[in-house]
Amino acid sequence: MRELRAGHLVLEPLRVAHAEAMFKVLREPTLYRYLDHPPPPSVEHLRAVYGRLEKRKSPDGADHWLNWVVREDTGPPVGFVQATVLPEGAAWIAYVIAVARQGHRLGTLATALMVDHLAGDYGVKRFLASVEADNAPSIRLLERLGFALAPRDAAKEHRLSPTERLYVR
């Protein structure tokens, strides 16, 4: 895994050392309006999670777990982007940007940079993202990147909650 750059935007491979700075970002309660998990309970908890993610592989070794911290130039982290690259050439993607930095296109730029990298370096041909049906900003981000709402029958093969929608590209 390598660092990715585009102008002032930097995607730095996630490491355990990012836990303290990311804890500050991830403690924002409003981030969790559309997420199906609570904020991390402690920096120690986040360190343990990042330790597992830093291995870059699922426990069975089949999937690549790729996670980057998003920052601007040398500034502090403002969020993350992540992908689970599956053996068949598809990838699930996700992104979280600090509330104070939302609306500045950082999420779109970071996600586009990651998607381009995954297509070029990992051969990913199909991208998937789950999003809450009423999360309009996230849906707009995906649509700007060429994602479209998947037909309901295609979404049924994935474990989505009744309020989630599958977007694909």
C-alpha positions, 0 to 999 in steps of 0.5 A: 500500500502506498500514499496517494496524492492529488494536489493538496489532498493526501491519502496516507495508508492507515496505521496504528499511529493514526489512532489518537488523531483519528479518535478526535475526528471519529468522536463527532456524534453527528457523523453517526447519523447514517452509520450503523455503529457508534463512535469508538469508545477509546483511543485504545479501542481504535488502536486495536481496530487499526492493528487488525486493519494494518494487516491489509488482509481479511483473516482468511487472506482472501480480501484486501483491506485497504484503508487510508487517512485523508488529510490536506497537505501536512495537516491533521487527518480529516477522515478516511476512505476504505475499500475491501477488494474481493477476489473476483475484481469487485470492491466495497468502498466507504468514506467518512469526512469530519463534519467541519470539512464536509461540503468542501468536496474532500470526500469526493476527491478522496474517494475518486483518488482511491477508486482510480488507484483500485482500478489501476493497481488492483484491477477492480472493475466493479465498485459497490457502496451501501448508503442510507436512503436518506443520506442525500450528501453521500448519494450525491458524492456517489453519483458525482463519481458515476455510481448508480442505484442498483436494481432491488433484485441486485441489492437483495444478494447483499446484506443491507438493512431495510433503509440502505441502498446499494450503489454500483459503478 
